[in-house]
């Protein structure tokens, strides 16, 4: 299953990328960290409006150490299917 990591681009660019993958492979995973989790939801909702389905939604946290301090980052993973 293809993974699309959401970042700085506009949501419409990720929608186009996801549609291409979904039409070929019938499944894809959208993943966003921190502030990009909002864009992940936007992309999933735009895909749903075009007839694609949400299969699973997972919310998680990653821990990183920065300057001897633990930092937690929220992650959202949404699996989509045709």
N, C-alpha and C positions, 0 to 999 in steps of 0.2 A: 504494500500500500504506500502510495506517495505521501510524503510529508511536505506541507507548505508552511514555512515559518514566516509569520506575519511580523512586519517591521515598520519601516518608515514610509513605504509607498502608500498611495491612496487605496482605499478599500476596493474600488472598481478594478484596479489592476490585479488584485488577489482573486476577485470574483472571476475574471477572465481566465486566469491561470488555473483556478480550481475547476471551472467548467471544462476546460480542455482535458484535464486529467480525468475528471469524472466521466466524460464521454468515451475515453479510451479504456480506463481501468475499472469504472463503475464505483470506485471508492477512493477517498483521500482523507488525510488528516490535516486539520488546521491547528497550528500551535502558536500561541503568543505569550509573551512574558511581560510582567509589570504593566505599564500603561497600554501595551499593545493588546491586552486581553479585551479591551473594548472593541477594537477593530476586528478581532476574531469573531465576536458575537455579531457585529455588523455584517461581516462577510457571510457567515452562516445564515443569517436572516435574509440577506439578499438572494442567496442560493435557494432558500426555501421558497421564496416568491416565484422562482423560476422552475419549481417542480422537483427540486432535489430534496432529500430527506436527511434529517439529523439522526444518526445511529446511536452515538454515545457522547456524553459530555463528562469531562473529568477536570476537576480543579485540584491543583497540587501546589506544593511549595518546594523551592530549591534553596539550599543553604550554601552560601559562599563566605569565605573568610577574607575580609579586606582590612588591612592594617591591624591584624590581631583581633578583629571584631567580627562576630558572626552577623551576616546580613541575610535576610530572607526575601525571596522574590516569588511572587505569585505567578502561577502558570495556569493557562486554560488550554485544554486540548479538546477539540470537537471533531468527531469522525462523521463524515458525510458520505452518502451513497446516492446512486442514481435511482 
